[in-house]
Each structure stands twice: as structure tokens, then as C-alpha cells.
């Protein structure tokens, strides 16, 4: 089950969100194994917790946010950024959102390093920063509708769920993975995800309070402060054997 869109249109063009997506795609193309020096560049820009602990390869704290381990890794992260990023950028402004995104990514990396400080396994991906976007989104719009796709063997169905349930379940899965996995087992930086999510909510707290805190929720009932988007019913294809 994964989200495909929300019902929360932004009121301004999300230039920074578009720029971040473009930067991630460009970096993915530049670091493909079959490009000249692509794999070497990827390895040089990844984040290595043990190196950070020794004061080396410090640029990896930022550069790792723009690297990905494969097309599915890139596509999944960019989909989440596309869905949730525009609404926070709408609330924060372009410059504020960019600072928020990078800070969330740094704090997500710090959370992962804190759990595996001596790991030499490279860490890459925008998911920590994007988890921060999701945490901020949950704080601002807990009842915004999010469409998710659930796959049932040979067919799929689209459900519309509130953001608090969709994103809350996602966070629960990260925490479960973090506590149940040891070391770099599974190849997923669960604590970067969970840490980024919580960091994003905290970083967004000043904006939430500026909007009125719980009064903002009372006025909007947890929904976006503007009319929700509507979509035509989705046709569900079925495959018969």
C-alpha cells in the first residue's frame, strides 16, 4: 500500500519541490554505473557513518540526499516528495522550504549515524529529508485526504485515507523495522526515516504555532485551509487467469 496523490492543492507553484526532483534525477543519471566515472562519483558522494565520526567525507551529509541506489528507490522517493512537498512549500515559502528540507535531511542522517556510528555501509537517498516533509505535513494537515493504492494479488484498489492514518502507519513501519532489524540488515535506513519524520514535525512546529496552533486545526478541522481537490472515480482493472 503506497500513496499516489493527495487532495490538497497548493496555491503557489512549488518551484523548489520541482527543483529538488530535477536535481535528484540529474544526479541519478550522472551516477549510473555505465556512465564514465558514475560509480566512482556515487561512492565518493555517499554518506559513511564511520567516516563522519572521524571528521572525513563530511560533504556526504548533504550529497547523500541526492543519490539513489536504483530506479525504484529514486521513483518512490520522488513520488512522495511530489505528493507532500508542494503543500509545505506553499506554507513556508520557497526559501523556507529549501532550508527546512536540508535541515530535515541532516537530522535524519544524524539519527542513522547515532544508531550505527561505526558502520562503513554507504547511506544514500532523499528519504530522510522526505520523511521530514511527511512529518511536517502530518502536523499541518492531519486530516487531508491521501489516495493510496492497495494491491491484492491480481488487482488493485484505490482508497482515500486521512493523512494521520496514512503517514502514521508509515512511521509505525519505520519504527518496527528499526527495532526489529540489526545493523544494516535489509539495506534500509529505518532510523533515518523515523528520525527525519520526527525532526520534520519539530522543525515545522514554529510555523504551526504561528498559524495558531490547535486553533489552526479548530478552524480547518485538520484539513487544508482551502478547498480540497476532487478526482474522477478511478477505474480498477481486473486481470483474470
Secondary structure, DSSP 8 states (H G I E B T S, - for coil): -EEEEES---SS--HHHHHHHHHHHHHHHHT-TTSTTHHHHHHHHSB-HHHHHTT-STTHHHHGGG--SSHHHHHHHHHHHHHHHHHHHHHH-HHHHHHHHHHHHHHHHHHHHHH-TT--S-B--SHHHHHHHHHHHHHH-TT-EEEEEEEETTEEEEEEEEHHHHHHHHHHHHHHHHHH--TTGGG--HHHHHHHHHHHHHHHHHHHHHTTTHHHHHHHTTS-SS-----------B---
